[in-house]
Amino acid sequence: MNLEELGIRAGDQVRFRRKPEGRWLLGTAQRREKDGSLGVRDAKGAARAIPVELVEVRCRGPRGALTWEPLPERAARTEQLKLL
């Protein structure tokens, strides 16, 4: 499993919760863990393994505004891959 299967790349800005009722924390996506969770580097530089359900990805909305998209929704959507 890799990050491309989720529709993100290493270094993409994400926000995550450590518990479902917790507050949002900012970080960057790093890798996919063996258990299927997302490896995230938080603002303090600490590495975290966060379940995909507790992660949102920074993206542009339909009118161009920056917004957050739940990672499971992005992973379920199929996208055209960019040409190299």
N, CA, C and O of each residue as an XYZ file, in Angstrom:
336
protein
N       0.843     -1.184      0.000
C       0.000      0.000      0.000
C       0.886      1.245      0.000
O       1.914      1.301      0.675
N       0.456      2.242     -0.778
C       1.218      3.481     -0.803
C       0.270      4.676     -0.772
O      -0.951      4.521     -0.823
N       0.850      5.859     -0.690
C       0.050      7.071     -0.580
C      -0.775      7.352     -1.827
O      -1.872      7.902     -1.730
N      -0.265      6.982     -2.996
C      -0.987      7.246     -4.237
C      -2.333      6.537     -4.270
O      -3.268      7.025     -4.903
N      -2.448      5.396     -3.601
C      -3.723      4.683     -3.529
C      -4.773      5.491     -2.767
O      -5.973      5.303     -2.966
N      -4.320      6.385     -1.901
C      -5.228      7.243     -1.142
C      -5.497      8.563     -1.855
O      -6.354      9.334     -1.425
N      -4.776      8.830     -2.938
C      -4.962     10.071     -3.672
C      -4.162     11.235     -3.132
O      -4.490     12.389     -3.407
N      -3.101     10.952     -2.355
C      -2.247     12.010     -1.822
C      -0.782     11.679     -2.095
O      -0.454     10.583     -2.550
N       0.088     12.641     -1.810
C       1.533     12.456     -1.970
C       2.237     12.820     -0.672
O       1.681     13.524      0.172
N       3.453     12.340     -0.522
C       4.261     12.700      0.649
C       4.459     14.211      0.644
O       4.799     14.799     -0.382
N       4.246     14.824      1.789
C       4.398     16.265      1.918
C       3.092     17.034      1.830
O       3.071     18.234      2.106
N       1.992     16.370      1.449
C       0.693     17.055      1.399
C       0.277     17.457      2.804
O       0.488     16.716      3.764
N      -0.319     18.647      2.913
C      -0.769     19.123      4.215
C      -2.047     18.403      4.609
O      -2.975     18.280      3.810
N      -2.085     17.931      5.842
C      -3.260     17.241      6.374
C      -3.569     17.784      7.760
O      -2.729     18.424      8.393
N      -4.768     17.523      8.214
C      -5.097     17.744      9.621
C      -5.667     16.442     10.143
O      -6.305     15.693      9.403
N      -5.438     16.175     11.409
C      -5.826     14.886     11.968
C      -6.261     15.039     13.406
O      -5.980     16.039     14.067
N      -6.956     14.020     13.870
C      -7.357     13.919     15.269
C      -6.733     12.659     15.828
O      -6.683     11.633     15.149
N      -6.264     12.726     17.040
C      -5.703     11.525     17.663
C      -6.804     10.633     18.213
O      -6.618      9.422     18.334
N      -7.963     11.227     18.550
C      -9.159     10.503     18.977
C     -10.334     11.080     18.196
O     -10.270     12.238     17.783
N     -11.402     10.319     17.977
C     -12.531     10.841     17.200
C     -13.114     12.140     17.755
O     -13.608     12.962     16.982
N     -13.071     12.344     19.048
C     -13.631     13.563     19.634
C     -12.568     14.629     19.905
O     -12.875     15.679     20.470
N     -11.339     14.370     19.512
C     -10.231     15.298     19.771
C     -10.240     16.510     18.858
O     -11.034     16.593     17.921
N      -9.345     17.450     19.142
C      -9.246     18.648     18.309
C      -8.353     18.376     17.108
O      -7.556     17.438     17.115
N      -8.491     19.199     16.082
C      -7.711     19.039     14.870
C      -6.296     19.527     15.079
O      -6.080     20.580     15.679
N      -5.322     18.762     14.584
C      -3.908     19.111     14.611
C      -3.388     19.109     13.180
O      -3.824     18.293     12.367
N      -2.468     20.004     12.861
C      -1.905     20.078     11.516
C      -0.670     19.210     11.387
O       0.057     18.996     12.357
N      -0.438     18.712     10.178
C       0.745     17.901      9.907
C       0.926     17.708      8.410
O       0.203     18.289      7.601
N       1.901     16.886      8.058
C       2.142     16.546      6.655
C       2.153     15.034      6.504
O       2.650     14.313      7.369
N       1.600     14.568      5.399
C       1.581     13.134      5.102
C       3.001     12.672      4.799
O       3.732     13.360      4.088
N       3.400     11.522      5.324
C       4.744     10.991      5.127
C       4.758      9.649      4.411
O       5.499      9.465      3.445
N       3.934      8.703      4.888
C       3.994      7.344      4.343
C       2.727      6.585      4.746
O       1.916      7.074      5.532
N       2.580      5.401      4.197
C       1.503      4.501      4.587
C       2.100      3.447      5.508
O       3.101      2.820      5.159
N       1.516      3.245      6.655
C       2.008      2.277      7.625
C       1.543      0.865      7.256
O       0.612      0.702      6.468
N       2.189     -0.145      7.824
C       1.848     -1.542      7.531
C       0.425     -1.891      7.925
O      -0.207     -2.727      7.279
N      -0.093     -1.256      8.988
C      -1.451     -1.545      9.445
C      -2.524     -0.793      8.654
O      -3.711     -0.928      8.952
N      -2.126      0.000      7.648
C      -3.070      0.734      6.818
C      -3.283      2.172      7.242
O      -3.925      2.937      6.523
N      -2.756      2.557      8.401
C      -2.907      3.937      8.845
C      -1.959      4.854      8.071
O      -1.111      4.391      7.308
N      -2.117      6.144      8.279
C      -1.307      7.132      7.589
C      -0.198      7.614      8.511
O      -0.461      8.003      9.649
N       1.032      7.591      8.032
C       2.158      8.137      8.778
C       2.199      9.638      8.582
O       2.342     10.116      7.456
N       2.074     10.391      9.676
C       1.985     11.851      9.638
C       3.100     12.446     10.491
O       3.432     11.917     11.552
N       3.669     13.542     10.023
C       4.636     14.316     10.810
C       3.889     15.548     11.303
O       3.415     16.345     10.494
N       3.777     15.717     12.638
C       3.010     16.839     13.172
C       3.840     18.125     13.175
O       4.999     18.120     12.762
N       3.250     19.215     13.639
C       3.888     20.531     13.611
C       5.155     20.586     14.464
O       6.037     21.403     14.199
N       5.257     19.740     15.471
C       6.442     19.704     16.335
C       7.518     18.763     15.811
O       8.598     18.673     16.394
N       7.234     18.061     14.719
C       8.212     17.150     14.129
C       8.075     15.706     14.567
O       8.853     14.854     14.138
N       7.098     15.415     15.415
C       6.897     14.044     15.883
C       6.168     13.219     14.822
O       5.279     13.724     14.136
N       6.549     11.950     14.692
C       5.897     11.036     13.753
C       4.704     10.389     14.436
O       4.789      9.969     15.590
N       3.598     10.311     13.721
C       2.371      9.718     14.237
C       1.810      8.746     13.212
O       1.981      8.942     12.009
N       1.151      7.712     13.677
C       0.405      6.790     12.815
C      -1.067      7.005     13.142
O      -1.526      6.652     14.228
N      -1.803      7.585     12.198
C      -3.189      7.984     12.423
C      -4.105      7.168     11.513
O      -3.822      7.031     10.323
N      -5.208      6.619     12.057
C      -6.168      5.918     11.198
C      -6.700      6.852     10.106
O      -6.920      8.038     10.352
N      -6.898      6.326      8.931
C      -7.321      7.114      7.774
C      -8.628      7.862      8.054
O      -8.823      8.965      7.544
N      -9.512      7.287      8.844
C     -10.804      7.897      9.141
C     -10.674      9.199      9.933
O     -11.617      9.989      9.964
N      -9.543      9.436     10.563
C      -9.340     10.623     11.386
C      -8.482     11.682     10.696
O      -7.944     12.572     11.354
N      -8.356     11.586      9.372
C      -7.489     12.494      8.614
C      -8.302     13.233      7.555
O      -9.176     12.653      6.911
N      -8.003     14.522      7.385
C      -8.558     15.320      6.303
C      -7.402     15.941      5.530
O      -6.352     16.236      6.101
N      -7.600     16.137      4.222
C      -6.555     16.631      3.327
C      -6.924     18.031      2.841
O      -8.085     18.312      2.543
N      -5.916     18.905      2.767
C      -6.119     20.265      2.260
C      -6.349     20.201      0.758
O      -5.600     19.532      0.045
N      -7.385     20.894      0.264
C      -7.684     20.893     -1.166
C      -8.382     22.189     -1.550
O      -8.697     23.014     -0.693
N      -8.616     22.356     -2.821
C      -9.363     23.510     -3.336
C     -10.812     23.092     -3.545
O     -11.085     22.025     -4.096
N     -11.734     23.930     -3.106
C     -13.156     23.671     -3.288
C     -13.594     23.993     -4.703
O     -12.767     24.379     -5.528
N     -14.886     23.842     -5.006
C     -15.377     24.066     -6.359
C     -15.221     25.511     -6.849
O     -15.185     25.758     -8.055
N     -15.131     26.455     -5.921
C     -14.960     27.857     -6.311
C     -13.546     28.353     -6.063
O     -13.286     29.553     -6.155
N     -12.643     27.459     -5.755
C     -11.243     27.824     -5.597
C     -10.791     28.113     -4.185
O      -9.605     28.357     -3.964
N     -11.692     28.095     -3.225
C     -11.319     28.351     -1.834
C     -10.623     27.135     -1.236
O     -10.939     25.999     -1.590
N      -9.673     27.370     -0.326
C      -9.025     26.268      0.363
C      -9.993     25.674      1.376
O     -10.669     26.399      2.106
N     -10.053     24.354      1.411
C     -10.958     23.647      2.310
C     -10.338     22.310      2.701
O      -9.241     21.984      2.249
N     -11.019     21.541      3.526
C     -10.544     20.229      3.974
C     -11.477     19.149      3.462
O     -12.698     19.291      3.514
N     -10.894     18.069      2.966
C     -11.656     16.932      2.451
C     -11.294     15.686      3.263
O     -10.110     15.394      3.432
N     -12.293     14.939      3.773
C     -11.983     13.701      4.492
C     -11.191     12.738      3.598
O     -11.538     12.540      2.434
N     -10.139     12.149      4.141
C      -9.285     11.259      3.362
C     -10.021     10.040      2.811
O      -9.740      9.650      1.678
N     -10.955      9.407      3.549
C     -11.673      8.270      2.962
C     -12.468      8.654      1.709
O     -12.589      7.847      0.787
N     -13.012      9.881      1.666
C     -13.732     10.337      0.479
C     -12.786     10.497     -0.703
O     -13.120     10.117     -1.826
N     -11.620     11.054     -0.458
C     -10.642     11.227     -1.530
C     -10.157      9.873     -2.039
O      -9.989      9.689     -3.244
N      -9.932      8.930     -1.133
C      -9.445      7.610     -1.532
C     -10.490      6.858     -2.358
O     -10.129      6.064     -3.227
N     -11.775      7.096     -2.101
C     -12.842      6.403     -2.821
C     -13.062      6.968     -4.218
O     -13.591      6.284     -5.095
N     -12.653      8.219     -4.423
C     -12.848      8.876     -5.716
C     -11.751      8.473     -6.688
O     -10.583      8.391     -6.310
N     -12.115      8.226     -7.913
C     -11.116      7.922     -8.925
C     -10.731      9.208     -9.636
O     -11.586     10.051     -9.907
N      -9.440      9.362     -9.940
C      -8.941     10.559    -10.592
C      -8.075     10.200    -11.767
O      -7.477      9.125    -11.813
N      -8.013     11.096    -12.704
C      -7.103     10.958    -13.826
C      -5.688     11.219    -13.321
O      -5.445     12.239    -12.676
N      -4.761     10.323    -13.601
C      -3.372     10.519    -13.192
C      -2.704     11.541    -14.090
O      -3.014     11.636    -15.278
N      -1.772     12.315    -13.509
C      -1.051     13.317    -14.273
C       0.037     12.655    -15.124
O       0.650     11.670    -14.713
N       0.261     13.208    -16.302
C       1.327     12.725    -17.160
C       2.658     13.282    -16.676
O       2.727     14.414    -16.198
N       3.705     12.490    -16.799
C       5.023     12.946    -16.376
C       5.720     13.735    -17.451
O       6.845     14.193    -17.249
